[in-house]
Every structure is written in structure tokens, then in C-alpha cells.
Amino acid sequence: MVKLKNTHVLLILVLSLISFVSFTSCSKDGDSETDKDYLDPEITKIISNDLLLDLEKRGMKINRGNNPPMLNKIFLVTPMKLTSRFGENDPYEMGRVVSDYLFNVYDQQGNKAKMDFKSSGADSAKGLATFLSGTDNKFTLYAELSGTSSGVDYKTVSVVTGEISNDGIVDFQYGFVLTDKFGDDGDNIMMPKNTSRIYKDDDHISPFQPQFEFKSMNYNKVNLLDVGQIGLR
């Protein structure tokens, strides 16, 4: 009887160990999948899941995950080409090329950073809150921006996505929603509030730059948010 009891106890221990190993393995697999699709809750405070899904449906790549690469770079986007209009009333056709843009990502700590940008025309913006997601060399950056374009102050929720390489950002995309503007009530200079566009770097590489400055300016080219034929001189 004692021998039988000991055998029964041993069998229970073995089965328990097998169950534990199986559970641990499944948990690790689940964590891996969760990591790949993870978005920090702080990101969804900046941009809603509905808006992210809308941008994705319109061709924007969202690189989820909680291990983004270190960016801390200045890069030049040219030619910046429109790939998704804000609607049928958007005066800009698909493929419209706008001013060149410099982006400056700095002070990154993990999934938090700062980002500013400026155009070779009359547009510049600073990040109010900036977070990143991604894995390996692929990243997506989410930012609330406050700026001035063609003389009109504005605020946007913006998404930058791409893959970092030795020479620059590969397959750069920029999507945004104009959340507010101050002036231009007739929408003669800038796109209407609560509308969005998506742009890309059409040559698929946005090279790193040593300085956050343009050597020359071109005010004859329109900016990201413009609806007129040229920017404000």
C-alpha cells in the first residue's frame, strides 16, 4: 500500500511538472505575440485606435511593438509626395509633391522622444508629446505637434513611420490629422480642421543630415497642410 501510494504521489508530481512547462511555453509564445502588436497606453492618449486603423486602411504602415530602435537623427525627406488625400474636396491630386522637409528626432529614452520638423517653404512644428513603437529597425512615432504653416498657427496629431538604416530612413511615411488651426476660417490657405493626409518619401530613402537647417529656401512650393497653389511668401 505504501509503495502504491508513493507511486501515485510521484505520478501527480510528474503531471504537475508537465502542466507547468506547457503553461510556461504558451505564456512565452503569447508574450511574444503581445510584444509584436503592443502599443503603449500613452500612445492611445495621443491618437485613437480608430484613427490608426483609418490610416492603415489608407496605406499607412504602423510598426507596433515595445522595442523601437534608437533614432536620435536628423533626416531629409525629398521628394515628399501625397499618397492619400483628405477627401474628394481636396484640391491636391494624388502624387502632388510639396516642400522638402527636415525631421529632427532627439532626446530619445526608450519609447519616449522629442520631434520637430521644418520645411524648405514656410512650415515648422515642435512636438508637444512624442512616443515610439516598433521592433528591430522598424519604428512608428506618434506626436502631438504645434506649428505654423503659411502664416497660420495649427496643431496636429502626427504619425511617422519607417525603418532605420545606415544611411537614412527607409520607406518613410507621414500621416496626420489637423486637429486645430487659428485663423483661415474659410479654409483658403490650409486644409479644414479634422481632416487628414498621408505623404511618403517617393525615392524610399530619407538621408541623415548633420544639421537641422536648409542651405536654401524655396517659398514657391506648398507645404503639407496647404490647399493653395503656393505657400505664403
Backbone as JSON, one array per atom type, in Angstrom:
{
  "sequence": "MVKLKNTHVLLILVLSLISFVSFTSCSKDGDSETDKDYLDPEITKIISNDLLLDLEKRGMKINRGNNPPMLNKIFLVTPMKLTSRFGENDPYEMGRVVSDYLFNVYDQQGNKAKMDFKSSGADSAKGLATFLSGTDNKFTLYAELSGTSSGVDYKTVSVVTGEISNDGIVDFQYGFVLTDKFGDDGDNIMMPKNTSRIYKDDDHISPFQPQFEFKSMNYNKVNLLDVGQIGLR",
  "N": [[0.83, -1.22, 0.0], [1.94, 1.23, 0.82], [3.93, 1.52, -1.11], [2.36, 1.74, -3.42], [1.03, 4.08, -2.87], [3.13, 5.91, -2.84], [3.88, 5.77, -5.49], [1.65, 6.86, -6.7], [1.72, 9.47, -5.73], [4.11, 10.32, -6.93], [3.36, 10.2, -9.63], [1.45, 12.24, -9.73], [3.09, 14.45, -9.22], [4.75, 14.42, -11.51], [2.86, 14.86, -13.57], [2.01, 17.4, -12.83], [4.35, 18.86, -13.21], [4.64, 18.63, -16.0], [2.35, 20.02, -16.84], [2.98, 22.56, -15.88], [5.27, 23.24, -17.38], [4.15, 23.27, -19.97], [2.3, 25.34, -19.71], [4.0, 27.49, -19.18], [5.42, 27.6, -21.59], [3.37, 28.26, -23.41], [2.66, 30.71, -22.38], [4.96, 32.21, -22.88], [4.97, 32.2, -25.67], [2.64, 33.64, -26.1], [3.33, 36.07, -24.92], [5.3, 36.9, -26.7], [3.82, 37.34, -29.02], [2.15, 39.33, -28.08], [4.04, 41.35, -27.54], [4.86, 41.99, -30.13], [2.61, 43.19, -31.23], [2.11, 45.24, -29.54], [1.03, 48.34, -28.14], [1.92, 51.18, -26.4], [-0.02, 52.43, -23.71], [0.14, 55.21, -23.44], [0.42, 56.08, -26.03], [-2.08, 55.72, -27.21], [-3.38, 57.72, -25.96], [-2.64, 59.89, -27.34], [-3.31, 59.35, -30.01], [-6.15, 57.84, -31.37], [-7.25, 54.39, -31.53], [-9.06, 53.99, -33.6], [-8.4, 56.01, -35.4], [-5.8, 55.23, -36.08], [-6.36, 52.79, -37.36], [-7.81, 53.76, -39.54], [-5.8, 55.23, -40.9], [-4.12, 53.09, -41.54], [-5.76, 51.62, -43.3], [-5.7, 53.31, -45.42], [-3.19, 53.03, -46.38], [-1.05, 53.52, -44.69], [1.75, 52.4, -42.91], [1.92, 50.84, -39.81], [4.12, 50.28, -37.33], [4.01, 48.24, -34.83], [4.82, 47.23, -31.41], [7.05, 46.99, -28.56], [9.73, 47.67, -28.49], [11.33, 49.81, -29.83], [13.79, 51.02, -32.26], [16.81, 52.94, -31.55], [16.61, 56.26, -32.43], [17.12, 59.31, -32.71], [18.04, 61.18, -34.74], [18.61, 63.42, -37.5], [16.85, 63.88, -40.46], [16.32, 64.08, -44.0], [13.53, 64.59, -46.03], [12.72, 64.09, -49.23], [11.74, 63.52, -52.58], [8.72, 64.76, -51.15], [5.76, 63.22, -51.31], [2.26, 63.23, -51.95], [0.08, 60.69, -50.89], [-2.39, 59.99, -49.96], [-5.39, 61.64, -50.01], [-7.37, 64.19, -48.27], [-10.01, 63.91, -48.87], [-12.73, 63.99, -51.3], [-12.94, 66.67, -51.85], [-10.43, 67.67, -51.62], [-8.07, 69.79, -52.98], [-5.61, 69.0, -53.92], [-4.12, 66.65, -56.0], [-3.5, 63.09, -56.07], [-0.11, 62.21, -55.67], [0.93, 64.73, -55.65], [3.67, 66.83, -55.13], [5.29, 68.29, -52.4], [6.97, 70.81, -50.39], [10.44, 70.25, -49.45], [11.31, 68.47, -46.46], [12.77, 68.62, -43.24], [13.3, 66.46, -40.56], [13.71, 66.21, -37.08], [14.6, 64.08, -34.65], [15.08, 63.61, -31.27], [16.65, 63.34, -27.98], [15.79, 60.78, -27.19], [14.52, 58.34, -25.04], [14.15, 55.18, -24.48], [10.9, 54.44, -25.29], [10.11, 57.03, -25.55], [10.46, 60.33, -26.85], [11.59, 63.38, -28.48], [10.39, 65.45, -31.12], [10.84, 67.58, -33.86], [10.01, 69.49, -36.83], [10.77, 71.05, -39.99], [10.08, 72.85, -43.01], [11.32, 73.47, -46.38], [9.92, 75.51, -47.26], [7.45, 77.37, -45.83], [6.85, 76.25, -43.24], [6.85, 74.96, -39.99], [7.25, 72.98, -37.02], [6.82, 71.92, -33.59], [7.18, 69.21, -31.3], [4.74, 68.32, -28.91], [4.14, 66.11, -27.4], [5.62, 62.96, -27.66], [5.86, 59.65, -28.7], [7.13, 56.3, -29.25], [6.82, 53.25, -31.11], [7.63, 49.85, -32.11], [9.87, 47.34, -33.52], [13.07, 45.75, -33.75], [14.66, 47.26, -36.48], [12.55, 48.74, -37.36], [10.14, 51.32, -36.95], [7.5, 53.32, -35.51], [6.42, 56.56, -34.96], [4.64, 58.68, -32.81], [3.04, 61.74, -32.46], [2.01, 64.79, -30.9], [1.77, 67.85, -32.37], [2.67, 71.3, -32.59], [2.51, 74.05, -34.66], [3.42, 76.4, -37.33], [2.23, 77.2, -40.47], [2.51, 78.61, -43.62], [1.84, 81.06, -42.49], [-0.26, 80.51, -40.74], [-1.18, 79.41, -37.58], [-1.21, 76.15, -36.09], [-2.36, 72.86, -34.9], [-1.55, 69.43, -34.8], [-2.16, 65.87, -34.84], [0.21, 63.51, -35.36], [1.83, 60.95, -37.32], [4.74, 59.17, -37.84], [6.51, 56.92, -39.8], [8.8, 54.21, -40.53], [11.95, 52.65, -41.45], [15.0, 52.3, -39.89], [18.23, 52.72, -41.27], [21.72, 52.37, -42.23], [22.22, 54.61, -43.73], [20.0, 56.27, -43.7], [16.45, 56.9, -43.32], [14.37, 54.36, -44.31], [11.67, 53.9, -46.55], [9.99, 55.98, -45.59], [7.04, 57.36, -44.15], [4.44, 59.76, -43.62], [1.73, 60.57, -41.79], [-1.14, 62.45, -40.8], [-3.51, 64.27, -38.74], [-5.24, 67.25, -38.88], [-5.89, 68.91, -36.11], [-6.51, 71.38, -35.04], [-6.68, 74.86, -35.9], [-5.73, 78.3, -36.15], [-7.21, 80.89, -37.24], [-7.71, 81.52, -40.79], [-10.43, 80.89, -41.43], [-12.03, 80.4, -43.63], [-10.85, 78.3, -44.92], [-8.97, 78.78, -46.94], [-6.24, 78.83, -47.08], [-5.2, 76.69, -45.65], [-5.86, 73.17, -45.16], [-9.12, 71.89, -44.09], [-10.11, 71.72, -40.59], [-9.85, 68.71, -38.66], [-9.37, 66.95, -40.73], [-7.36, 64.73, -42.78], [-4.18, 63.76, -44.18], [-1.84, 61.7, -46.03], [1.59, 61.27, -46.62], [4.6, 60.34, -48.44], [8.12, 59.58, -48.7], [9.23, 59.67, -51.83], [11.42, 58.51, -53.11], [12.14, 56.54, -51.46], [14.2, 56.65, -49.57], [15.33, 58.52, -46.88], [17.77, 60.56, -46.3], [20.23, 60.83, -43.65], [21.15, 63.85, -41.95], [23.6, 66.37, -41.14], [22.92, 68.74, -39.87], [20.16, 70.66, -38.58], [19.07, 72.41, -40.56], [18.22, 74.2, -43.55], [20.06, 74.71, -46.55], [19.17, 76.41, -48.48], [16.1, 78.16, -49.19], [12.79, 77.54, -50.47], [10.15, 79.16, -51.33], [8.19, 78.85, -53.17], [7.06, 76.4, -53.27], [4.41, 74.36, -52.03], [3.2, 73.5, -48.71], [2.75, 70.76, -46.35], [0.12, 71.0, -45.26], [-1.18, 72.81, -46.83], [-3.62, 74.28, -49.1], [-3.63, 75.99, -51.15], [-2.06, 77.26, -54.19], [0.6, 78.07, -53.94], [2.86, 78.5, -51.17], [2.68, 80.94, -48.46], [4.5, 83.8, -49.04]],
  "CA": [[0.0, 0.0, 0.0], [2.82, 2.4, 0.88], [4.56, 1.63, -2.42], [1.35, 2.22, -4.36], [0.76, 5.49, -2.54], [4.27, 6.7, -3.3], [3.8, 5.82, -6.97], [0.55, 7.79, -7.04], [2.23, 10.82, -5.47], [5.1, 10.62, -7.97], [2.63, 10.45, -10.87], [0.86, 13.58, -9.62], [4.18, 15.43, -9.37], [5.17, 14.44, -12.92], [1.81, 15.52, -14.35], [2.04, 18.81, -12.47], [5.51, 19.45, -13.87], [4.32, 18.73, -17.43], [1.38, 21.1, -16.99], [3.67, 23.83, -15.65], [6.12, 23.52, -18.55], [3.27, 23.61, -21.1], [1.74, 26.66, -19.45], [5.08, 28.47, -19.35], [5.71, 27.71, -23.03], [2.28, 29.0, -24.04], [2.72, 32.1, -21.91], [6.04, 32.88, -23.6], [4.5, 32.43, -27.03], [1.65, 34.7, -26.04], [4.01, 37.33, -24.65], [5.97, 37.29, -27.93], [2.81, 37.89, -29.91], [1.71, 40.59, -27.49], [5.09, 42.33, -27.75], [4.88, 42.39, -31.54], [1.43, 44.01, -31.52], [1.9, 46.09, -28.38], [1.08, 49.8, -28.19], [1.92, 51.77, -25.07], [-1.25, 53.2, -23.44], [0.37, 56.64, -23.66], [0.24, 56.35, -27.46], [-3.51, 55.84, -27.5], [-3.84, 59.01, -25.43], [-2.35, 60.86, -28.4], [-4.03, 59.01, -31.24], [-7.08, 56.76, -31.1], [-7.13, 53.18, -32.35], [-9.87, 54.18, -34.8], [-7.63, 56.81, -36.34], [-4.72, 54.39, -36.58], [-6.93, 51.84, -38.33], [-8.14, 54.52, -40.75], [-4.55, 55.49, -41.61], [-3.65, 51.82, -42.1], [-6.6, 51.29, -44.45], [-5.32, 54.22, -46.5], [-1.85, 52.73, -46.85], [-0.01, 53.86, -43.71], [2.31, 51.26, -42.19], [2.08, 51.07, -38.38], [5.03, 49.29, -36.75], [3.73, 48.07, -33.41], [5.87, 46.58, -30.63], [7.53, 47.83, -27.45], [11.19, 47.74, -28.51], [11.73, 50.58, -31.02], [15.22, 51.31, -32.36], [17.25, 54.29, -31.19], [16.53, 57.12, -33.61], [18.02, 60.44, -32.43], [18.64, 61.54, -36.01], [18.02, 64.43, -38.39], [16.8, 63.29, -41.8], [15.73, 64.91, -45.05], [12.5, 63.92, -46.82], [12.55, 64.69, -50.55], [10.53, 64.34, -52.71], [7.6, 64.45, -50.27], [4.66, 63.05, -52.26], [0.95, 62.93, -51.38], [-0.41, 59.35, -51.25], [-3.79, 59.87, -49.56], [-6.0, 62.96, -49.87], [-8.32, 64.27, -47.16], [-11.35, 63.64, -49.36], [-12.99, 64.39, -52.68], [-12.79, 68.12, -51.98], [-9.02, 68.05, -51.53], [-7.63, 70.32, -54.28], [-4.37, 68.37, -54.34], [-4.27, 65.33, -56.57], [-2.53, 62.09, -55.65], [1.19, 62.39, -56.28], [1.39, 66.12, -55.52], [4.93, 66.98, -54.4], [5.33, 69.52, -51.6], [8.31, 71.23, -50.0], [11.31, 69.32, -48.74], [11.16, 68.56, -45.01], [13.75, 68.09, -42.3], [12.77, 65.98, -39.28], [14.72, 66.08, -36.03], [14.17, 63.27, -33.5], [16.17, 63.76, -30.3], [16.39, 63.06, -26.55], [15.03, 59.54, -27.04], [14.76, 57.45, -23.91], [13.21, 54.08, -24.64], [9.82, 54.72, -26.24], [9.77, 58.45, -25.5], [11.42, 61.16, -27.57], [11.1, 64.67, -28.92], [10.5, 65.59, -32.57], [10.5, 68.83, -34.53], [10.3, 69.48, -38.26], [10.66, 72.31, -40.73], [10.11, 72.67, -44.46], [12.1, 74.45, -47.14], [8.99, 76.6, -47.54], [7.07, 78.19, -44.68], [6.19, 75.37, -42.28], [7.7, 74.41, -38.93], [6.44, 72.49, -35.91], [7.51, 71.31, -32.46], [6.41, 68.16, -30.66], [4.25, 68.54, -27.55], [4.27, 64.78, -26.79], [6.1, 62.06, -28.7], [6.12, 58.28, -28.27], [7.51, 55.4, -30.32], [6.63, 51.8, -31.05], [8.4, 49.19, -33.15], [10.79, 46.25, -33.18], [14.26, 45.7, -34.61], [14.96, 48.58, -37.06], [11.32, 49.38, -37.8], [9.56, 52.15, -35.91], [6.46, 54.31, -35.77], [6.48, 57.64, -33.98], [3.33, 59.32, -32.66], [3.34, 63.03, -31.86], [1.18, 65.98, -30.96], [2.64, 68.92, -32.86], [2.17, 72.67, -32.67], [3.36, 74.71, -35.64], [2.94, 77.49, -38.17], [2.4, 76.92, -41.89], [2.0, 79.68, -44.48], [1.33, 82.15, -41.66], [-1.38, 80.08, -39.91], [-0.81, 78.51, -36.48], [-2.01, 74.92, -36.13], [-2.0, 71.7, -34.11], [-1.84, 68.16, -35.46], [-1.73, 64.57, -34.34], [1.0, 63.06, -36.49], [2.44, 59.62, -37.26], [5.89, 58.99, -38.72], [6.88, 55.5, -39.79], [9.88, 53.87, -41.43], [12.94, 51.68, -40.98], [16.29, 52.96, -39.81], [19.33, 52.02, -41.92], [22.99, 53.07, -42.02], [22.27, 55.85, -44.5], [18.83, 57.12, -43.52], [15.19, 56.24, -43.03], [13.84, 53.66, -45.48], [10.21, 53.84, -46.68], [9.38, 56.99, -44.71], [5.67, 57.83, -44.37], [3.98, 60.75, -42.66], [0.28, 60.77, -41.79], [-1.52, 63.39, -39.74], [-4.84, 64.87, -38.68], [-5.23, 68.63, -38.43], [-6.85, 68.96, -35.01], [-6.94, 72.76, -34.77], [-5.92, 75.95, -36.53], [-6.1, 79.58, -35.57], [-7.31, 81.73, -38.42], [-8.08, 80.82, -42.03], [-11.77, 80.32, -41.22], [-12.61, 79.99, -44.91], [-10.05, 77.19, -45.47], [-8.38, 79.22, -48.19], [-4.8, 78.61, -47.03], [-4.89, 75.4, -45.05], [-6.94, 72.18, -45.19], [-10.07, 72.05, -42.99], [-9.86, 71.01, -39.35], [-10.32, 67.31, -38.53], [-9.11, 66.19, -41.95], [-6.04, 64.1, -42.72], [-3.45, 63.37, -45.38], [-0.67, 60.84, -45.87], [2.66, 61.51, -47.57], [5.74, 59.44, -48.36], [9.33, 59.95, -49.43], [8.99, 58.9, -53.05], [12.59, 57.73, -53.54], [12.25, 55.45, -50.47], [15.29, 56.84, -48.61], [15.42, 59.87, -46.32], [19.15, 60.52, -45.79], [20.58, 61.56, -42.44], [21.75, 65.16, -42.17], [24.41, 66.8, -39.99], [22.35, 69.91, -39.2], [18.72, 70.88, -38.74], [18.96, 73.67, -41.3], [18.27, 74.13, -45.01], [21.03, 75.6, -47.15], [18.4, 77.41, -49.22], [14.66, 78.04, -49.01], [12.0, 77.64, -51.7], [8.8, 79.52, -50.9], [7.25, 78.62, -54.26], [6.46, 75.09, -53.09], [3.4, 74.29, -50.98], [3.53, 72.71, -47.54], [1.93, 69.58, -46.09], [-1.26, 71.3, -44.92], [-1.7, 73.86, -47.7], [-4.6, 73.99, -50.15], [-3.41, 76.97, -52.21], [-1.11, 76.87, -55.21], [1.94, 78.26, -53.39], [2.84, 78.92, -49.79], [2.74, 82.37, -48.21], [5.88, 84.25, -49.17]],
  "C": [[0.86, 1.26, 0.0], [3.48, 2.65, -0.47], [3.6, 2.19, -3.45], [1.06, 3.7, -4.13], [1.88, 6.39, -3.04], [4.27, 6.85, -4.82], [2.74, 6.81, -7.41], [1.0, 9.23, -6.85], [3.22, 11.24, -6.55], [4.42, 10.94, -9.29], [2.0, 11.84, -10.88], [1.91, 14.66, -9.82], [4.63, 15.56, -10.82], [4.15, 15.16, -13.78], [1.79, 17.01, -14.07], [3.17, 19.53, -13.17], [5.26, 19.64, -15.36], [3.37, 19.88, -17.69], [2.04, 22.45, -16.84], [4.52, 24.23, -16.85], [5.28, 23.94, -19.74], [2.7, 25.0, -20.94], [2.76, 27.76, -19.67], [5.38, 28.7, -20.81], [4.65, 28.52, -23.74], [2.31, 30.45, -23.65], [3.79, 32.87, -22.64], [5.63, 33.19, -25.02], [3.52, 33.58, -27.06], [2.29, 36.05, -25.82], [4.7, 37.84, -25.9], [4.99, 37.93, -28.89], [2.33, 39.23, -29.41], [2.74, 41.68, -27.72], [5.06, 42.88, -29.17], [3.75, 43.36, -31.87], [1.18, 45.09, -30.47], [1.93, 47.58, -28.76], [0.98, 50.33, -26.78], [0.62, 52.55, -24.86], [-1.09, 54.7, -23.63], [0.16, 57.03, -25.12], [-1.23, 56.56, -27.78], [-4.14, 57.05, -26.83], [-3.62, 60.11, -26.47], [-3.22, 60.62, -29.62], [-4.9, 57.78, -30.98], [-6.82, 55.55, -31.99], [-7.92, 53.31, -33.66], [-9.11, 54.97, -35.85], [-6.47, 56.01, -36.91], [-5.21, 53.4, -37.62], [-7.29, 52.54, -39.63], [-6.89, 54.81, -41.57], [-4.01, 54.21, -42.25], [-4.45, 51.43, -43.34], [-6.23, 52.13, -45.66], [-3.86, 54.07, -46.91], [-0.72, 53.05, -45.9], [0.44, 52.59, -42.99], [2.48, 51.65, -40.72], [2.94, 49.94, -37.82], [4.8, 49.22, -35.25], [4.89, 47.34, -32.73], [6.41, 47.54, -29.58], [9.04, 47.89, -27.36], [11.67, 48.51, -29.74], [13.24, 50.82, -31.06], [15.54, 52.71, -31.86], [17.29, 55.13, -32.46], [17.51, 58.29, -33.46], [18.78, 60.88, -33.67], [17.91, 62.72, -36.64], [18.0, 63.82, -39.79], [15.97, 64.16, -42.73], [14.75, 64.09, -45.88], [12.3, 64.69, -48.12], [12.64, 63.59, -51.62], [9.4, 63.83, -51.8], [6.33, 64.42, -51.12], [3.37, 62.63, -51.55], [0.46, 61.55, -51.86], [-1.85, 59.13, -50.82], [-4.35, 61.26, -49.27], [-6.99, 62.98, -48.71], [-9.76, 64.03, -47.58], [-11.51, 64.11, -50.79], [-12.8, 65.87, -52.91], [-11.34, 68.59, -51.85], [-8.55, 68.55, -52.9], [-6.34, 69.69, -54.79], [-4.63, 66.95, -54.82], [-3.23, 64.37, -55.98], [-1.21, 62.31, -56.39], [1.71, 63.81, -56.21], [2.65, 66.18, -54.65], [4.94, 68.32, -53.69], [6.78, 69.84, -51.26], [9.13, 70.09, -49.42], [11.14, 69.54, -47.23], [12.35, 67.94, -44.29], [13.03, 67.67, -41.02], [13.92, 65.79, -38.31], [14.13, 65.32, -34.85], [15.33, 63.25, -32.51], [15.68, 63.44, -28.88], [15.55, 61.79, -26.36], [15.49, 58.77, -25.82], [13.72, 56.33, -23.98], [12.17, 54.4, -25.7], [9.32, 56.15, -26.17], [10.86, 59.26, -26.19], [10.83, 62.54, -27.79], [11.28, 64.74, -30.44], [10.05, 66.97, -33.02], [10.67, 68.62, -36.03], [10.19, 70.88, -38.83], [10.72, 72.0, -42.22], [11.03, 73.7, -45.09], [11.21, 75.6, -47.59], [8.69, 77.38, -46.28], [6.27, 77.36, -43.68], [7.21, 74.88, -41.26], [6.82, 74.02, -37.76], [7.33, 71.87, -34.84], [6.59, 70.3, -31.81], [6.01, 68.54, -29.24], [4.33, 67.25, -26.75], [4.62, 63.8, -27.89], [6.42, 60.69, -28.1], [6.44, 57.42, -29.48], [7.06, 53.98, -30.03], [7.51, 51.19, -32.12], [9.23, 48.05, -32.6], [11.92, 46.25, -34.19], [14.56, 47.1, -35.15], [13.72, 49.35, -37.5], [10.67, 50.14, -36.64], [8.34, 52.89, -36.42], [6.48, 55.3, -34.62], [5.15, 58.38, -33.99], [3.55, 60.64, -31.91], [2.16, 63.99, -31.94], [2.11, 67.13, -31.32], [1.91, 70.26, -32.86], [3.09, 73.43, -33.62], [2.71, 75.89, -36.33], [3.24, 77.16, -39.62], [1.75, 78.02, -42.71], [1.29, 80.76, -43.67], [0.18, 81.78, -40.74], [-0.87, 79.12, -38.84], [-1.74, 77.3, -36.47], [-1.53, 73.91, -35.09], [-2.39, 70.44, -34.89], [-1.56, 66.99, -34.53], [-1.06, 63.88, -35.52], [1.63, 61.69, -36.23], [3.55, 59.55, -38.3], [6.3, 57.53, -38.65], [7.98, 55.23, -40.8], [10.8, 52.83, -40.82], [14.3, 52.35, -41.01], [17.36, 52.08, -40.47], [20.61, 52.81, -41.65], [23.0, 54.45, -42.66], [21.1, 56.79, -44.27], [17.62, 56.29, -43.14], [14.63, 55.65, -44.32], [12.32, 53.65, -45.41], [9.5, 54.75, -45.67], [7.94, 57.3, -45.14], [5.3, 58.81, -43.27], [2.47, 60.93, -42.83], [-0.1, 61.68, -40.63], [-2.99, 63.78, -39.85], [-4.68, 66.3, -38.17], [-6.31, 68.79, -37.36], [-7.33, 70.37, -34.69], [-6.1, 73.72, -35.59], [-6.53, 77.26, -36.07], [-6.04, 80.65, -36.66], [-7.71, 80.89, -39.62], [-9.44, 80.15, -41.9], [-12.42, 79.83, -42.5], [-11.87, 78.84, -45.58], [-9.44, 77.54, -46.82], [-6.87, 78.95, -48.26], [-4.46, 77.18, -46.65], [-6.1, 74.48, -45.12], [-7.86, 72.34, -43.99], [-9.65, 71.27, -41.74], [-10.49, 69.61, -39.38], [-10.27, 66.55, -39.86], [-7.66, 65.69, -41.92], [-5.48, 63.82, -44.11], [-2.32, 62.41, -45.01], [0.32, 61.15, -46.98], [3.73, 60.42, -47.43], [6.94, 60.08, -49.05], [9.37, 59.06, -50.67], [10.21, 58.14, -53.54], [12.99, 56.69, -52.48], [13.43, 55.56, -49.52], [15.34, 58.3, -48.18], [16.77, 59.98, -45.62], [19.34, 61.33, -44.51], [21.33, 62.84, -42.79], [22.54, 65.59, -40.95], [23.78, 67.95, -39.2], [20.86, 70.04, -39.51], [18.48, 72.24, -39.4], [19.0, 73.39, -42.79], [19.32, 75.12, -45.52], [20.34, 76.71, -47.93], [16.91, 77.13, -49.02], [13.95, 78.18, -50.36], [10.55, 77.89, -51.33], [7.76, 79.32, -52.01], [6.6, 77.24, -54.18], [5.49, 75.12, -51.91], [3.89, 73.4, -49.84], [2.51, 71.59, -47.34], [0.44, 69.88, -45.93], [-1.93, 72.26, -45.9], [-2.8, 73.34, -48.65], [-4.46, 74.96, -51.32], [-2.36, 76.46, -53.19], [0.33, 77.05, -54.76], [1.8, 78.69, -51.95], [2.89, 80.43, -49.68], [4.19, 82.82, -48.24], [6.29, 85.04, -47.92]]
}
